[in-house]
Every structure is written in C-alpha cells, then in structure tokens.
Amino acid sequence: MTSPTNSRVDIKSLAGDLRSGHRAALARAITLVESRRGDHQAAARELVQALLPHTGKAIRVGITGSPGVGKSTTIDAFGMFLIEHGHKVAVLAVDPSSARSGGSILGDKTRMARLAVSEHGYIRPSPSSGTLGGVAAKTREAMLLCEAAGFDVILVETVGIGQSETAVCDMTDSFLALMLPGAGDELQGIKKGLVELADMIAINKADGDNVKRANRAAAEYRSALHILQPRSEHWRPPVVTYSALTGAGIAELWQKILDHRSTMTASGEFAARRREQQVRWMWSILEQRTMARLRSDASVRAKVKKIEAEVAAGRITPALGAEEITEMLK
C-alpha cells in the first residue's frame, strides 16, 4: 500500500488518478484519509470535497451478523454474484476493536478469496483508530472515495457489536442482518434490537439438512416482525433464506435490496435518509474534533485529569465536572 509522502499531496493529480480507476490511487487516498497528521487531514478534506460531485450514486449495503453466521463467505459469494452481473464491488469494515485485534477483515480476506483477487472487487479493513466514532468517520470517507473510483455497490461490514451496528445502519441505504438456522434461539436478534434496525433478514446455510431449519427460522422471524414497529412506514422487512456455500437465494437477496431502494426512492425517504446521514456525519466529526482538542493540548489534559480526580473522589458532581471542561473549550 502506498503511503502519503511527506511532500505536499497533489490533490488534483490524485483525484484524477482515482477517478480513472487506478487502484494504487484509491489505496493512497484512503491511507491519506486515515492519517492522523494535520497536513494529511487537511489534504484529505480537500480531496473528498473535490470528489464529492462524483459520489452518492452507489448502492450502500450494511451487513451484520453474529460470529459464525458466515459474513465473509456471504460477502464473497454476494460480491462475485454482483461482479458477474456487471457491478464493481467495494467491501469496507467498521470494527471498533481493530486497534486491539488488527481488524478481523484482514483475516477474512482469506475467506473472500475470489473477491480479493477480482479486478472489479476491492476489500479494505477498518482503520485502527480504537474508537467507534473515528472508525465510522473514516469508513464514510473511504466509501465516498470508492464511489468516486467507480465502485457502484459498497458493502459495509460491521464486525463489532452494539453501537457499531447503529453506525453502519446510519451510513448505508439498506441494512442486512444475517442469521443462522436452528441456533437455539431464533429470536435472539430481537432481544438485542438488531432486527428493529434491519431492512431485511437473511437466514444463511439454507442447504442440505439445514433447509427445513432455515425455513422454520424464517417463519419465526416473519411472525415476530409483524408485532414490531418497522423503521419505515413504506417498507416491511422481508425474511429470505439463502446459502453462501451453494449460491442459492443470493439472486433473491439482491432483488430485495433493489426493491427496497425503489420503494424508498419512490416515497422520498431515500433522499431524506441520505440528507439525515450527512448531518449526523457532521455532528460526529464535530464531537471527534472536540475530544481531539481535549487530548492534544497538554495544559488542558492536565486540567481534565484534575477534574476527573475530583469527580472520582466525589468532591464535585459529574455535571459540574463536565461544565468546567466545557468552559475550557470556549
């Protein structure tokens, strides 16, 4: 991977190479976006702004699921299906644990063997920033760069749990929850609130002896969805079964994503959701920069540590401590 050089980045040249589909330029642009250097961050903002008119046309799909559900195998099979039908597919990850683990998608690349070597596929692990907000922000920018480079389907995988699922949901057009058949508790996802985020539920491993169990699981989820308030009044999440191993059901899965996009576009909700995502992104960046300011100034850090000690000792309330820290940012 080519890293940004110490010299000033030639934004116009980099943008041109990226738009021409040069993979090295895309890799360098994403590395620039992920850099913590102040000059690189300024260059990255300029680059993304320059490429903005060439973004926004891709279909953005979020994919989540518990360990063992077959996310990597699914993405490989789904990505290759899309490529065979004329699409260019980029895979990005949102992994808040990547600072500790290195990002599971690095290992997953070996399980996305076909997609990893396809000239029409691109796989990128999440940056090791250690915070969900930071990872999500960089993934959003990487998504725009991939769109500008001509990738028309962006698959965003969440390999974390909890808030990372909400983050991926907030940056994609369709959110797909993968489930297993006969996992002991078919409605486990509902307890976690995952199903309430999903635009579609897909039961994997519907092959061989698992077909009947997959169909039973699908029926359970369909029944449960009838008593839940859907995310959109215009769309009731479908439940499909498929096999990442054999490819059965992959075509239907894609068709449901297209149906969802058509329905949301016709209702005006697609454009509204994209606008809301942009505003949420702005506030997310603002929060990150505020926290970065608290961490970067040595004198401020020392004062914050003192306030933390006061709060921990019970001498001042958390509300008063927060107020004192806020005063320092003025």
C-alpha positions in Angstrom: 0.0 0.0 0.0 1.4 3.4 -0.9 1.5 5.8 2.0 1.1 9.6 1.6 4.5 11.2 1.1 6.0 13.9 3.3 5.7 16.4 0.5 2.5 18.2 -0.2 -0.1 15.9 -1.7 -1.0 16.8 -5.3 -4.8 16.7 -4.8 -5.7 17.3 -8.5 -3.4 14.5 -9.7 -4.5 12.1 -7.0 -8.2 12.8 -7.7 -7.7 12.4 -11.4 -5.9 9.0 -11.0 -8.6 7.8 -8.6 -11.4 8.8 -11.0 -9.5 6.9 -13.7 -9.8 3.7 -11.7 -6.2 3.4 -10.6 -6.3 1.1 -7.6 -3.0 2.4 -6.2 -4.5 5.9 -6.2 -7.6 4.7 -4.3 -5.4 2.9 -1.7 -3.3 6.1 -1.3 -6.3 8.3 -1.0 -7.8 6.1 1.7 -4.5 6.0 3.6 -4.5 9.8 3.4 -8.0 9.9 4.9 -6.9 7.6 7.7 -3.8 9.5 8.6 -3.7 11.5 11.8 -1.2 14.1 10.6 -2.6 17.5 10.5 -1.4 18.3 6.9 -2.7 14.9 5.7 -6.1 15.6 7.3 -6.3 19.0 5.6 -5.4 17.4 2.3 -7.9 14.6 2.8 -10.7 17.1 3.4 -9.7 18.9 0.2 -9.6 15.6 -1.8 -13.0 14.4 -0.5 -14.6 17.8 -1.3 -13.1 17.8 -4.8 -14.5 14.3 -5.4 -17.9 15.0 -3.9 -19.7 15.6 -7.2 -18.7 12.1 -8.3 -20.2 10.3 -5.2 -23.6 9.3 -3.9 -24.7 7.1 -6.8 -23.6 3.7 -5.4 -25.9 1.3 -3.6 -24.7 1.2 0.0 -25.5 -2.0 1.9 -24.7 -2.6 5.6 -24.1 -6.2 6.6 -24.1 -7.6 10.2 -24.4 -10.9 11.9 -23.0 -12.8 14.9 -19.7 -14.7 14.7 -20.1 -18.0 12.8 -23.0 -16.7 10.7 -20.8 -16.7 7.6 -20.4 -13.0 6.9 -17.1 -13.4 5.0 -18.4 -16.3 2.9 -21.6 -14.4 2.2 -19.8 -11.3 1.1 -17.5 -13.3 -1.1 -20.5 -15.1 -2.8 -22.6 -12.0 -2.9 -19.8 -9.8 -4.3 -18.9 -12.3 -7.0 -22.6 -12.6 -8.0 -22.7 -8.8 -8.4 -19.5 -8.7 -10.4 -20.8 -11.4 -12.7 -23.8 -9.1 -13.3 -21.6 -6.1 -14.3 -21.1 -4.3 -10.9 -17.9 -3.1 -9.2 -17.9 -4.0 -5.5 -16.0 -2.4 -2.6 -16.0 -4.0 0.9 -15.3 -1.8 3.9 -15.4 -2.7 7.6 -16.5 -0.9 10.8 -14.5 -2.5 13.6 -14.1 -0.6 16.9 -11.9 -3.4 18.2 -9.4 -3.1 15.4 -6.9 -1.3 17.5 -6.5 -4.4 19.6 -7.2 -7.2 17.1 -5.9 -5.7 13.9 -9.4 -5.8 12.3 -10.9 -9.2 11.6 -11.5 -8.4 8.0 -7.7 -8.8 7.5 -8.1 -12.5 8.2 -11.5 -12.5 6.4 -9.7 -11.6 3.2 -8.6 -15.2 3.0 -12.2 -16.3 3.2 -13.1 -13.8 0.5 -10.6 -15.4 -1.8 -12.4 -14.8 -5.1 -13.4 -11.2 -4.3 -10.0 -10.4 -3.1 -8.3 -11.1 -6.4 -11.0 -9.8 -8.7 -10.2 -6.6 -10.6 -13.8 -5.5 -10.1 -13.6 -6.0 -6.3 -11.9 -4.1 -3.5 -11.5 -5.0 0.1 -10.4 -2.6 2.8 -10.1 -3.2 6.5 -11.2 -0.5 9.0 -8.5 1.9 10.4 -7.1 1.1 13.8 -8.3 4.3 15.5 -9.6 2.5 18.5 -12.9 4.4 18.8 -16.1 3.7 17.0 -16.7 7.3 16.0 -13.2 7.6 14.5 -13.6 4.3 12.6 -17.1 5.2 11.3 -16.0 8.6 10.1 -13.0 7.2 8.2 -15.3 4.4 6.7 -17.7 7.1 5.5 -14.9 8.9 3.7 -13.5 5.7 2.3 -17.0 4.9 1.0 -17.1 8.2 -0.9 -13.6 7.6 -2.3 -14.7 4.1 -3.6 -17.8 5.6 -5.2 -15.6 8.3 -6.9 -13.4 5.5 -8.2 -16.3 3.8 -9.9 -17.5 1.2 -7.4 -21.3 1.1 -7.7 -22.0 -1.3 -4.8 -20.5 -0.6 -1.4 -20.8 -3.4 1.2 -20.1 -2.1 4.8 -19.5 -4.9 7.2 -19.8 -4.4 11.0 -17.5 -6.8 12.8 -18.2 -5.2 16.2 -21.4 -5.3 18.2 -23.9 -2.9 19.6 -23.2 0.7 18.6 -21.2 -0.4 15.5 -24.4 -1.8 14.1 -26.2 1.5 14.6 -23.2 3.3 13.0 -23.3 1.1 9.9 -27.1 1.4 9.7 -26.6 5.2 9.7 -24.2 5.2 6.7 -25.9 2.8 4.4 -29.1 2.6 2.3 -30.1 -1.0 3.2 -29.1 -2.8 6.4 -28.9 -6.6 6.2 -29.0 -8.8 9.3 -27.6 -12.3 8.7 -29.0 -15.1 10.9 -28.3 -18.8 11.4 -31.0 -21.6 11.2 -31.6 -23.6 14.3 -29.2 -21.6 16.5 -31.2 -22.4 19.6 -33.0 -19.0 19.9 -34.4 -17.8 16.7 -35.5 -14.5 18.2 -32.2 -13.7 19.8 -31.6 -10.8 17.4 -34.9 -9.1 18.5 -33.7 -9.1 22.1 -30.6 -7.1 21.0 -32.7 -4.7 19.0 -30.9 -5.8 15.9 -33.9 -6.8 14.0 -35.5 -3.4 14.6 -32.6 -1.8 12.7 -32.7 -4.3 9.8 -34.3 -3.6 6.4 -34.0 -7.3 5.6 -33.2 -10.5 7.5 -31.4 -13.3 5.7 -31.0 -16.8 7.0 -27.8 -18.4 5.9 -26.8 -22.0 5.5 -30.1 -23.0 3.9 -28.6 -26.0 2.2 -28.6 -29.8 2.7 -30.1 -30.9 6.0 -30.4 -27.2 7.1 -33.1 -26.2 4.6 -36.1 -27.1 6.9 -34.5 -25.5 9.9 -33.8 -22.3 7.8 -37.4 -22.2 6.7 -38.6 -22.6 10.3 -36.3 -19.8 11.5 -37.6 -17.6 8.6 -41.2 -18.2 9.7 -40.3 -17.3 13.3 -38.8 -14.0 12.2 -41.7 -13.2 9.9 -44.1 -13.7 12.7 -42.1 -11.6 15.1 -41.7 -8.8 12.6 -45.5 -8.4 12.5 -45.5 -7.2 16.1 -42.5 -4.8 15.7 -42.7 -1.3 14.5 -40.7 -1.2 11.2 -38.1 1.5 10.6 -40.1 2.8 7.7 -43.9 3.1 7.2 -43.2 2.3 3.5 -41.2 -0.9 3.9 -41.8 -4.1 5.9 -38.5 -6.0 6.2 -38.6 -9.3 4.3 -37.1 -12.5 5.5 -35.2 -14.6 3.0 -33.2 -17.8 3.1 -30.0 -18.4 1.2 -26.8 -20.5 1.1 -23.5 -18.7 0.7 -21.9 -22.1 0.0 -24.1 -23.0 -3.0 -25.3 -19.5 -4.0 -28.9 -20.5 -3.7 -31.1 -17.5 -2.8 -28.3 -14.9 -3.5 -30.2 -13.5 -6.5 -33.4 -13.1 -4.4 -31.4 -11.3 -1.7 -30.1 -8.8 -4.3 -33.6 -8.3 -5.7 -34.9 -7.5 -2.3 -32.2 -4.8 -1.9 -33.2 -3.3 -5.3 -36.9 -3.5 -4.3 -36.1 -1.6 -1.0 -34.2 1.1 -2.9 -37.0 1.5 -5.4 -39.7 1.7 -2.7 -37.7 4.2 -0.6 -36.9 6.3 -3.6 -40.5 6.5 -4.7 -41.6 7.6 -1.2 -38.9 10.2 -0.9 -37.5 8.5 2.1 -34.3 7.5 0.4 -33.3 11.1 -0.3 -34.4 12.2 3.2 -32.3 9.4 4.8 -29.2 10.4 2.9 -29.6 14.0 4.0 -30.0 13.0 7.6 -26.9 10.8 7.3 -24.9 13.8 6.1 -26.0 15.9 9.1 -25.3 13.1 11.6 -21.8 12.7 10.0 -21.1 16.4 10.5 -22.0 16.2 14.2 -19.9 13.0 14.6 -16.9 14.8 13.2 -17.5 17.8 15.4 -17.6 15.6 18.5 -14.4 13.8 17.5 -12.6 17.1 16.9 -13.8 18.4 20.3 -12.4 15.3 22.0 -9.2 15.6 20.0 -8.7 19.1 21.2 -9.1 18.0 24.8 -6.4 15.3 24.3 -3.9 17.3 22.2 -3.4 20.4 24.5 -1.0 19.4 27.4 -2.3 22.1 29.7 -5.9 21.2 29.0 -5.1 17.5 29.5 -3.6 18.2 33.0 -6.7 20.2 34.0 -9.0 17.5 32.7 -7.1 14.9 34.8 -7.5 17.0 37.9 -11.3 17.4 37.2 -11.5 13.6 36.7 -9.9 13.0 40.1 -12.3 15.5 41.8 -15.3 13.6 40.2 -13.9 10.2 41.1 -13.4 11.3 44.7 -16.9 12.6 44.9 -15.9 16.2 45.7 -17.7 17.5 42.6 -20.6 16.1 40.6 -20.1 14.8 37.1 -22.4 17.6 35.8 -20.2 20.2 37.4 -17.0 18.5 36.0 -18.5 18.4 32.5 -19.4 22.1 32.8 -15.8 23.0 33.9 -14.3 21.1 30.9 -16.8 22.7 28.5 -15.6 26.2 29.8 -12.1 25.3 28.7 -13.2 24.8 25.1 -14.6 28.3 24.8 
